[in-house]
Amino acid sequence: MGIIQRQGIKDSIVTYIGVGLGAVNALFIYPYCLRNGELGLFQFLLSWAMIITPFVSLGSSNLVVRYFPTFRNDEKQHHGFLFLMLILTIIGFLLFTLLAPLAKDILPNLLVKEGEQSYYSNFTFYIVPLTLFIALNTLFINYIKNFLRIVIPTFLDIVFVKIGTGLISIFLFWGLINLVEF
């Protein structure tokens, strides 16, 4: 069995485990441990961060996949390609943080009905750091995949995140953390 076939099988197994964990989270843990407002807030913040991430990264995660073979050189440590992509992502993030205050009045209005004020609208600030973490995660995952290590980034991106979000939901339910820490 070749490397590609073996990696594909391992990747499929890890992906199916992630789908199973996601189903357990969505069907049992989230509805039981989170109130409707908390679940909606969690999904709202995560969705907006995922939508904004490609713009913040300025395409660096896709550039890693496309141009890494050109820069690949083990002796010269790939000519600083990862550093260059990190700088590009940080520049995009800084531009985003400069523009984010313009949207501070728009996003909370999407959380509540017209004329109502919501406790949860105070949490829209958390989209900014969440976007940075997702952009860096995507960049590193694509960079690692260039070294033909497909299973490890898939595990970290799918399984580890599903386990983590399930656990912090349970911690919130038990009162070990509050909503801000969540």
ZIDARA-V828641 format. One line per field, one symbol per residue. ss: DSSP state (H for helix, E for strand, - for the rest). Layout:
ss: ???
This chain:
ss: --HHHHHHHHHHHHHHHHHHHHHHHHHHHHHHH--HHHHHHHHHHHHHHHHHHHHH---HHHHHHHHHHHH-----HHHHHHHHHHHHHHHHHHHHHHHHHHHHHHHHHHH-------HHHHH--HHHHHHHHHHHHHHHHHHHH----HHHHHHHHHHHHHHHHHHHHHHHHH--------
